[in-house]
């Protein structure tokens, strides 16, 4: 974010009586929750949010670059509602029930969302080429990991894998949680990847500074 915004948050927190120690981008927290400590392969992480989505390249145990994506949960719901003449609530339900499964709802949503999914795949391919051309010491991208609320969109991993010709999987934000696992349902836990990543950093006190 712009330095002026970060500075304003720093000032507000400091004036509230707290001592700011670390500010980090959302992608860093997400990568911390999803990536195993020993994993040094190059991977793309896609965070599907309600109003925006982000792409980041994780390689050599660190983030290399991030970018925004032209797709979000809200946009998908709006496209379904407009095409099928549904209200927002019904469109959201159809998105969850049918997803991109060709066996559900006669594959209607896959047909409706083919254009935005193709656009998403094109942006991911562009990011892969950008990384290859501009990061000569980087490794070859081996996998795409999905997280965020939009990752619950049925079979989006399979559809993207077919279009990208790469393995695509749903991430596990609880990968590094050693205590009792969270009791959130599977369709909710993906929305907490950032929060879990921040909590993991707080737990790793020696790495705070």
C-alpha positions in Angstrom: 0.0 0.0 0.0 1.1 3.6 -0.3 3.5 4.6 2.5 1.2 7.4 3.6 -1.5 4.9 4.4 0.8 2.6 6.2 2.2 5.6 8.2 -1.4 6.6 9.2 -2.1 3.2 10.6 1.2 3.2 12.4 0.4 6.6 13.9 -3.1 5.6 15.0 -1.9 2.4 16.7 0.9 4.3 18.4 -1.4 7.0 19.7 -3.7 4.3 21.1 -1.0 3.2 23.4 0.4 0.2 21.5 3.8 -0.4 20.0 3.6 -1.4 16.3 6.2 -4.0 15.5 5.4 -5.6 12.1 3.4 -4.5 9.1 3.2 -7.0 6.3 1.2 -7.5 3.1 -1.7 -9.9 3.1 0.0 -12.3 0.7 2.8 -12.9 3.2 0.4 -14.0 5.9 -1.4 -16.3 3.4 1.8 -17.9 2.2 2.8 -18.6 5.8 -0.4 -20.4 6.5 -0.4 -22.5 3.3 3.3 -23.3 2.6 5.2 -26.0 4.4 8.5 -24.9 6.0 10.6 -27.2 3.8 8.8 -26.4 0.6 11.2 -24.5 -1.7 9.4 -25.1 -5.1 7.9 -22.3 -7.1 4.1 -22.1 -6.7 1.4 -19.7 -7.5 -1.1 -18.8 -4.7 -4.5 -17.5 -5.8 -6.6 -15.8 -3.0 -10.2 -15.6 -4.1 -11.8 -12.8 -2.1 -15.4 -11.5 -2.0 -14.5 -8.2 -3.6 -11.1 -8.8 -5.0 -8.6 -11.6 -5.7 -4.8 -11.7 -5.6 -2.1 -13.8 -7.2 1.3 -14.3 -5.7 4.4 -16.3 -6.7 6.1 -18.2 -3.9 9.6 -19.5 -4.6 12.7 -20.3 -2.7 10.8 -20.0 0.6 9.7 -16.4 0.0 7.2 -14.3 -1.9 8.6 -13.1 -5.3 5.8 -10.8 -6.5 2.1 -10.2 -6.2 -0.6 -9.0 -8.6 -4.4 -8.4 -8.6 -6.8 -10.5 -10.6 -10.0 -9.5 -12.5 -12.3 -11.9 -10.7 -14.0 -12.1 -7.3 -16.8 -13.9 -5.5 -19.1 -10.9 -5.8 -18.5 -10.6 -9.6 -19.2 -14.3 -10.1 -22.4 -14.0 -8.2 -23.5 -10.9 -10.1 -22.8 -12.6 -13.4 -24.9 -15.6 -12.4 -27.7 -13.4 -11.2 -27.7 -11.3 -14.4 -27.6 -14.2 -16.8 -30.2 -16.4 -15.0 -32.3 -13.5 -13.9 -32.0 -14.4 -10.2 -31.7 -12.3 -7.1 -28.3 -12.1 -5.3 -29.3 -14.6 -2.6 -30.5 -17.2 -5.2 -27.4 -16.7 -7.4 -25.1 -17.2 -4.4 -26.9 -20.4 -3.5 -26.7 -21.6 -7.1 -22.9 -20.9 -7.1 -22.4 -23.0 -4.0 -24.7 -25.9 -5.0 -23.7 -26.2 -8.7 -20.2 -24.7 -8.9 -18.5 -25.7 -12.1 -19.6 -29.3 -11.9 -20.9 -30.4 -15.3 -23.2 -33.0 -13.6 -25.0 -30.4 -11.5 -27.5 -27.9 -12.8 -26.9 -29.3 -16.3 -23.5 -27.6 -16.3 -25.2 -24.2 -16.6 -22.7 -22.3 -14.4 -19.7 -23.6 -16.3 -21.2 -22.2 -19.5 -22.1 -18.9 -17.9 -18.7 -18.4 -16.3 -16.5 -19.7 -19.1 -15.4 -16.2 -20.1 -14.3 -15.0 -16.6 -12.6 -18.4 -16.0 -10.8 -18.2 -19.3 -9.7 -14.7 -18.4 -8.5 -15.9 -15.0 -6.5 -18.7 -16.6 -5.0 -16.2 -19.1 -3.8 -13.9 -16.3 -2.2 -16.8 -14.5 -0.4 -17.9 -17.6 0.8 -14.3 -18.1 2.1 -14.3 -14.5 4.0 -17.5 -15.2 5.6 -16.1 -18.3 6.4 -12.8 -16.4 8.1 -14.8 -13.7 10.1 -16.9 -16.1 11.3 -13.8 -18.1 12.0 -11.5 -15.2 13.3 -13.8 -12.5 16.1 -15.7 -14.2 17.1 -17.4 -10.9 13.6 -18.5 -10.2 12.4 -22.1 -10.4 9.7 -23.4 -12.8 6.2 -23.1 -11.5 5.1 -26.5 -10.4 1.6 -26.0 -8.9 -1.2 -23.5 -8.2 -2.8 -23.3 -4.7 -6.2 -21.8 -4.2 -7.5 -20.2 -1.0 -10.1 -17.6 0.1 -13.8 -18.0 0.1 -13.9 -18.4 -3.7 -11.8 -21.6 -3.4 -15.0 -23.3 -2.2 -16.4 -22.9 -5.7 -17.0 -26.6 -6.6 -14.5 -28.0 -9.2 -12.8 -24.7 -9.9 -9.5 -26.5 -9.1 -10.2 -29.2 -11.8 -11.3 -26.7 -14.4 -8.2 -24.4 -13.9 -5.9 -27.4 -13.9 -7.2 -28.5 -17.3 -6.8 -25.0 -18.7 -3.4 -24.4 -17.2 -2.0 -27.9 -17.7 -0.7 -27.7 -14.1 -1.7 -29.3 -10.9 -4.2 -27.1 -9.0 -5.2 -27.8 -5.4 -7.2 -26.3 -2.6 -4.9 -25.0 0.1 -4.9 -26.1 3.7 -4.7 -23.1 6.1 -4.4 -25.4 9.1 -1.2 -27.1 7.7 1.0 -25.6 10.5 -1.5 -25.7 13.4 -0.1 -28.2 15.8 -2.7 -27.7 18.6 -6.3 -28.7 18.3 -7.6 -27.9 14.8 -10.2 -25.2 14.4 -13.8 -26.3 14.5 -14.9 -24.2 11.5 -16.6 -26.1 8.7 -14.5 -26.8 5.6 -16.4 -24.3 3.5 -15.5 -21.5 6.0 -11.9 -22.3 6.9 -10.5 -21.1 3.5 -11.6 -17.6 4.3 -9.3 -17.5 7.4 -6.0 -18.2 5.6 -4.8 -14.6 6.3 -5.9 -14.5 9.9 -4.2 -17.9 10.6 -1.0 -16.7 8.9 -0.9 -13.6 11.1 -1.5 -15.7 14.2 1.4 -18.0 13.2 3.7 -15.0 12.9 2.7 -13.9 16.4 3.5 -17.4 17.7 7.0 -17.3 16.1 8.2 -14.6 18.4 11.8 -14.9 17.4 10.9 -13.9 13.9 9.0 -10.8 14.7 12.0 -8.4 14.5 
